[in-house]
Amino acid sequence: MLGIYCRTSKARKEKYTIENQKDNGIKCAQKLGVPYRIYVDDGISGTTDDSIRGGLSDLFRDFSDY
Protein backbone atom coordinates (compact mmCIF):
# COMPACT_ATOMS: atom_id res chain seq x y z
CA MET A 1 0.00 0.00 0.00
CA LEU A 2 1.25 3.45 -0.93
CA GLY A 3 0.03 6.46 1.03
CA ILE A 4 -0.09 9.52 -1.19
CA TYR A 5 0.00 12.64 0.99
CA CYS A 6 -0.89 15.87 -0.82
CA ARG A 7 -0.54 19.23 0.85
CA THR A 8 -0.42 22.83 -0.24
CA SER A 9 0.19 25.87 1.88
CA LYS A 10 -1.68 29.08 1.21
CA ALA A 11 1.52 30.73 -0.06
CA ARG A 12 2.46 28.17 -2.74
CA LYS A 13 -0.80 26.76 -4.11
CA GLU A 14 -0.19 27.82 -7.69
CA LYS A 15 3.08 25.91 -8.10
CA TYR A 16 2.40 22.61 -6.36
CA THR A 17 -1.28 21.86 -6.83
CA ILE A 18 -3.13 19.06 -5.11
CA GLU A 19 -4.06 17.65 -8.52
CA ASN A 20 -0.39 17.54 -9.63
CA GLN A 21 0.59 15.76 -6.44
CA LYS A 22 -2.27 13.26 -6.76
CA ASP A 23 -1.48 12.54 -10.41
CA ASN A 24 2.21 11.97 -9.71
CA GLY A 25 1.45 9.76 -6.71
CA ILE A 26 -1.02 7.67 -8.68
CA LYS A 27 1.47 7.26 -11.53
CA CYS A 28 4.07 6.08 -9.03
CA ALA A 29 1.68 3.55 -7.47
CA GLN A 30 0.71 2.24 -10.89
CA LYS A 31 4.35 1.93 -11.92
CA LEU A 32 5.07 -0.02 -8.73
CA GLY A 33 1.89 -2.09 -9.14
CA VAL A 34 0.66 -1.33 -5.63
CA PRO A 35 -2.68 -0.12 -4.29
CA TYR A 36 -2.81 3.40 -2.89
CA ARG A 37 -4.76 5.78 -0.69
CA ILE A 38 -4.78 9.54 -1.09
CA TYR A 39 -4.64 11.94 1.86
CA VAL A 40 -5.12 15.67 1.40
CA ASP A 41 -4.43 18.77 3.48
CA ASP A 42 -5.23 21.73 1.25
CA GLY A 43 -4.10 25.19 2.35
CA ILE A 44 -2.54 24.03 5.60
CA SER A 45 0.99 24.95 6.63
CA GLY A 46 3.53 22.16 6.97
CA THR A 47 4.57 23.61 10.32
CA THR A 48 1.09 23.04 11.74
CA ASP A 49 0.77 20.24 14.30
CA ASP A 50 -0.37 16.95 12.78
CA SER A 51 -3.50 16.99 14.96
CA ILE A 52 -4.68 19.98 12.90
CA ARG A 53 -3.78 18.33 9.58
CA GLY A 54 -6.57 15.79 9.11
CA GLY A 55 -5.01 14.17 6.04
CA LEU A 56 -1.70 13.57 7.79
CA SER A 57 -3.42 12.28 10.92
CA ASP A 58 -5.45 9.85 8.80
CA LEU A 59 -2.31 8.65 7.03
CA PHE A 60 -0.56 8.02 10.37
CA ARG A 61 -3.61 6.18 11.71
CA ASP A 62 -4.07 4.01 8.62
CA PHE A 63 -0.42 3.00 8.40
CA SER A 64 0.41 2.64 12.10
CA ASP A 65 0.05 -1.14 11.85
CA TYR A 66 2.52 -1.54 8.97
C-alpha positions as CSV (number, residue, x, y, z in Angstrom):
1,M,0.0,0.0,0.0
2,L,1.2,3.4,-0.9
3,G,0.0,6.5,1.0
4,I,-0.1,9.5,-1.2
5,Y,0.0,12.6,1.0
6,C,-0.9,15.9,-0.8
7,R,-0.5,19.2,0.8
8,T,-0.4,22.8,-0.2
9,S,0.2,25.9,1.9
10,K,-1.7,29.1,1.2
11,A,1.5,30.7,-0.1
12,R,2.5,28.2,-2.7
13,K,-0.8,26.8,-4.1
14,E,-0.2,27.8,-7.7
15,K,3.1,25.9,-8.1
16,Y,2.4,22.6,-6.4
17,T,-1.3,21.9,-6.8
18,I,-3.1,19.1,-5.1
19,E,-4.1,17.7,-8.5
20,N,-0.4,17.5,-9.6
21,Q,0.6,15.8,-6.4
22,K,-2.3,13.3,-6.8
23,D,-1.5,12.5,-10.4
24,N,2.2,12.0,-9.7
25,G,1.5,9.8,-6.7
26,I,-1.0,7.7,-8.7
27,K,1.5,7.3,-11.5
28,C,4.1,6.1,-9.0
29,A,1.7,3.6,-7.5
30,Q,0.7,2.2,-10.9
31,K,4.3,1.9,-11.9
32,L,5.1,0.0,-8.7
33,G,1.9,-2.1,-9.1
34,V,0.7,-1.3,-5.6
35,P,-2.7,-0.1,-4.3
36,Y,-2.8,3.4,-2.9
37,R,-4.8,5.8,-0.7
38,I,-4.8,9.5,-1.1
39,Y,-4.6,11.9,1.9
40,V,-5.1,15.7,1.4
41,D,-4.4,18.8,3.5
42,D,-5.2,21.7,1.3
43,G,-4.1,25.2,2.3
44,I,-2.5,24.0,5.6
45,S,1.0,25.0,6.6
46,G,3.5,22.2,7.0
47,T,4.6,23.6,10.3
48,T,1.1,23.0,11.7
49,D,0.8,20.2,14.3
50,D,-0.4,16.9,12.8
51,S,-3.5,17.0,15.0
52,I,-4.7,20.0,12.9
53,R,-3.8,18.3,9.6
54,G,-6.6,15.8,9.1
55,G,-5.0,14.2,6.0
56,L,-1.7,13.6,7.8
57,S,-3.4,12.3,10.9
58,D,-5.5,9.9,8.8
59,L,-2.3,8.6,7.0
60,F,-0.6,8.0,10.4
61,R,-3.6,6.2,11.7
62,D,-4.1,4.0,8.6
63,F,-0.4,3.0,8.4
64,S,0.4,2.6,12.1
65,D,0.0,-1.1,11.8
66,Y,2.5,-1.5,9.0
